Amino acid sequence: MAFTSHLAIWVTFFLALSSFLSPCTATMRKLSALVQQQPLTLKYHKGPLLKGNITVNVVWYGKFSPIQRSILVDFVQSLSSHHTTQPSVSSWWQTTERYRGGPCTVAVGNQILDQTYSLGRTLTDQKLAALAAKASTGRNAAVNVVLTDADVAVDGFCMSRCGSHGSGGVGRKTGRLAYAWVGNPGSQCPGQCAWPFHQPMYGPQTAPLVPPNGDVGVDGMVISLATVLAGAVTNPFENGYFQGTRDAPLEAVSACAGIFGKGAYPGYPGEVVWDKTTGASYNAVGVRGRKYLLPAMWDPQTSTCKTLV
């Protein structure tokens, strides 16, 4: 079993760059210059990617409300919805088509509600893998996703990771099962895993953005879910696209940590869209008019972190 996490990358992003800033002399122009994008290369390691029709099966671990579940399910459904309103969630996901093998079309599959905490409220990687296996249907290539509620402790959550993806067991087309996990940081670590909807734990302190769905924890989960799903299809078995080591790789989205719009710098997510009615910030529209804030994704054609706005 292998897991890839991204919290440590965020912390490094904030700390390393914030050390260059002087409160007296830092201006937006100078800050932007500090983080001006340089060419970034994620090496392809010649392993299989997840392409074609992919089913995302979900295990809801804990007592998520129906509204919370709908926010997250709508996000997954939006990935391949080809929504006409721009900028769209599907246009964000289309960047994965630029990786070897062509398009990856995503659909929501089996959903399991585990509101009794069948494996307890403290989970190890082994327990996450066991929960992920419960969602398997064996019919299609799939990514099984475990989503844990705010009252569930997971090894490494808030300390070294906000979510992760890995592989193990047996999958229909690849011989291995790809799976992922994301935790709800709302009450445990919003400053680490729900930024920019909460002031960051580290680095420059700026006013948080208003979450587009009114839920700091779940809107933060969307960012983490976007990160691990992109990683799961472009580096499912530790031999796809990444930079660095297999144990701590920079992947499609984690390589672009902290960037949500043009002009991003530490403590500032970049230029995003502001909803005049609600005051919320977003950069993508999905099914049923849902609005989301999605991180930049590495574009293999330009070797840069691509934003929607």
Secondary structure, 3 states (H helix, E strand, C coil): CCCEECHHHHHHHHHHHHCCCCCCCCCHHHHHHHCCCCCCCCEECCCCCCCEEEEEEEEEECCCCHHHHHHHHHHHHHCCCCCCCCCEHHHHHHHHHHCCCCCEEEEEEEEEEECCCCCCCEECHHHHHHHHHHCCCCCCCEEEEEEECCCCEECCECCCECEEEEEECCCCCCCCEEEEEEECCCCCCHHHHCCCCCCCCCCCCCCCCECCCCCHHHHHHHHHHHHHHHHHHHCCCCCCEEEECCCCEECCCHHHCCCCCECCECCECCECEECCCCCEEECEECHHHCEECCCCEEECCCCEEECCC
